[in-house]
Amino acid sequence: MSALTNLTVGDVVAERTVHLTRESLVRYAGASGDFNPIHYRDDIAAAVGLPGVLAHGMLTMGLAVGTIESWLGDTGRILEYGVRFTKPVVVDPETGADVTVVAKVGAVDDESARIDLTVSFNDATVLVKAQVRVRTV
């Protein structure tokens, strides 16, 4: 609980890099029921003009917010979460993809804080306006 008190705008509260593989995508497809072939077939991804097989947007969104889970201690403290998708995460069949997330305090009031997530892949931001409002009391 003490991690949620005395927050200052700009504080980094969590960060991590998650390595995604094609196996990660297959596992997520099974768990989510999203079997769109752009997430596992290079030929389909190319046929629709994509640069390669893409990670599911909801997977990227979920791993981003999951970055603050241990800092937060209780995910029931999450009041709101939203993102805007800007660039895809292309998962190479051999090398995979590394998605980096940095969580910083963006704003603080009497009862909550806004945590801004910077989510990047290959030095490009893949989610913008990735913001989580959390209850601090």
Backbone torsions as a table, in degrees:
resi	resn	phi	psi	omega
1	MET	NA	-34.9	-176.8
2	SER	-62.5	-26.4	178.5
3	ALA	-64.5	-18.5	-177.5
4	LEU	-96.7	1.1	176.6
5	THR	-106.6	158.2	179.0
6	ASN	57.0	39.9	176.9
7	LEU	-78.1	143.2	177.9
8	THR	-123.9	136.7	177.6
9	VAL	-54.9	130.4	-179.4
10	GLY	101.4	-16.2	177.6
11	ASP	-60.7	132.3	171.0
12	VAL	-85.5	119.9	-177.0
13	VAL	-100.6	-19.0	179.3
14	ALA	-166.9	154.4	172.3
15	GLU	-160.2	151.3	177.7
16	ARG	-165.9	162.7	171.8
17	THR	-120.4	131.3	179.6
18	VAL	-112.8	127.7	177.7
19	HIS	-92.9	120.6	176.9
20	LEU	-103.4	142.1	175.6
21	THR	-124.8	172.9	174.7
22	ARG	-61.6	-34.3	176.8
23	GLU	-61.9	-39.4	176.7
24	SER	-56.9	-41.1	-178.8
25	LEU	-67.7	-40.3	178.7
26	VAL	-64.6	-43.6	178.7
27	ARG	-62.0	-43.7	179.9
28	TYR	-65.3	-40.2	178.3
29	ALA	-58.5	-44.1	179.0
30	GLY	-64.0	-40.6	-179.0
31	ALA	-71.7	-37.0	-174.5
32	SER	-92.8	-22.1	-174.9
33	GLY	82.6	8.1	179.9
34	ASP	-93.8	93.9	-178.1
35	PHE	-102.6	29.9	175.6
36	ASN	-57.7	126.0	-174.2
37	PRO	-65.7	-11.7	175.4
38	ILE	-66.4	-12.3	-179.4
39	HIS	-95.4	0.5	178.4
40	TYR	-152.2	-7.8	-178.8
41	ARG	-120.2	116.8	179.8
42	ASP	-61.3	-39.3	-177.1
43	ASP	-64.6	-40.3	179.4
44	ILE	-69.6	-44.2	178.2
45	ALA	-57.1	-45.4	179.5
46	ALA	-65.9	-39.8	-178.2
47	ALA	-62.7	-28.6	179.6
48	VAL	-99.5	12.3	172.9
49	GLY	85.4	16.5	178.7
50	LEU	-87.5	154.4	-179.1
51	PRO	-75.1	-3.7	179.9
52	GLY	159.7	-174.1	178.3
53	VAL	-67.1	131.8	-175.9
54	LEU	-105.4	144.8	169.5
55	ALA	-67.8	146.7	176.1
56	HIS	-60.6	138.6	177.3
57	GLY	-60.0	-41.0	-179.4
58	MET	-68.8	-28.5	174.7
59	LEU	-66.1	-47.3	178.9
60	THR	-61.0	-44.1	179.7
61	MET	-62.8	-42.4	-179.2
62	GLY	-67.5	-42.8	179.9
63	LEU	-68.5	-29.6	178.0
64	ALA	-64.1	-52.1	-179.1
65	VAL	-69.0	-29.3	177.9
66	GLY	-62.6	-18.4	179.1
67	THR	-61.2	-31.8	-177.4
68	ILE	-92.5	0.9	-174.7
69	GLU	-55.8	-51.0	-177.4
70	SER	-70.0	-36.6	176.8
71	TRP	-62.0	-43.2	-177.0
72	LEU	-69.7	-37.4	178.6
73	GLY	83.3	-33.0	-177.9
74	ASP	-145.7	108.2	-177.9
75	THR	-66.1	-12.1	174.1
76	GLY	-67.2	-10.0	176.8
77	ARG	-80.0	-10.2	179.1
78	ILE	-73.5	122.1	-179.3
79	LEU	-97.0	-37.9	-179.3
80	GLU	-151.3	151.0	175.4
81	TYR	-151.3	131.3	178.1
82	GLY	-150.9	153.4	178.0
83	VAL	-145.1	166.4	168.0
84	ARG	-126.5	128.2	-179.4
85	PHE	-81.1	130.7	-178.9
86	THR	-121.3	-36.9	-179.5
87	LYS	-138.7	148.4	179.3
88	PRO	-80.4	157.5	171.0
89	VAL	-100.5	108.3	-178.9
90	VAL	-89.0	122.4	-176.3
91	VAL	-102.2	106.9	-179.6
92	ASP	-65.1	139.4	-177.4
93	PRO	-63.5	-25.6	-178.3
94	GLU	-104.8	-42.9	-174.7
95	THR	-99.5	-11.3	-179.8
96	GLY	71.5	-149.3	-178.6
97	ALA	-153.8	138.1	175.9
98	ASP	-106.0	123.2	177.7
99	VAL	-108.9	124.3	-178.3
100	THR	-107.2	136.0	-179.3
101	VAL	-127.8	129.4	173.4
102	VAL	-121.9	127.3	-178.4
103	ALA	-109.6	119.0	-178.6
104	LYS	-124.0	149.2	174.4
105	VAL	-70.5	122.8	-179.1
106	GLY	-101.7	-28.8	179.9
107	ALA	-162.9	152.9	-179.8
108	VAL	-138.7	138.3	170.1
109	ASP	-131.1	-167.1	-174.0
110	ASP	-64.5	-29.2	-173.3
111	GLU	-124.2	-8.1	-176.1
112	SER	-150.1	171.0	175.0
113	ALA	-137.9	148.9	172.7
114	ARG	-101.8	123.4	177.3
115	ILE	-103.6	122.4	179.4
116	ASP	-95.2	126.5	-179.3
117	LEU	-103.4	124.9	172.3
118	THR	-99.8	116.6	-173.9
119	VAL	-118.7	118.1	-175.3
120	SER	-134.3	155.6	177.5
121	PHE	-144.2	128.7	-178.2
122	ASN	51.9	44.2	177.9
123	ASP	63.6	16.6	176.3
124	ALA	-119.2	141.6	177.1
125	THR	-75.6	126.2	-176.9
126	VAL	-103.8	-19.2	173.4
127	LEU	-128.7	132.8	173.3
128	VAL	-117.4	162.9	-176.2
129	LYS	52.7	34.5	177.6
130	ALA	-82.0	100.4	-173.4
131	GLN	-132.6	137.4	178.8
132	VAL	-121.9	124.3	173.8
133	ARG	-98.1	127.0	-177.0
134	VAL	-123.7	146.2	176.4
135	ARG	-78.2	131.1	-177.8
136	THR	-106.8	-10.9	179.9
137	VAL	-111.2	NA	NA
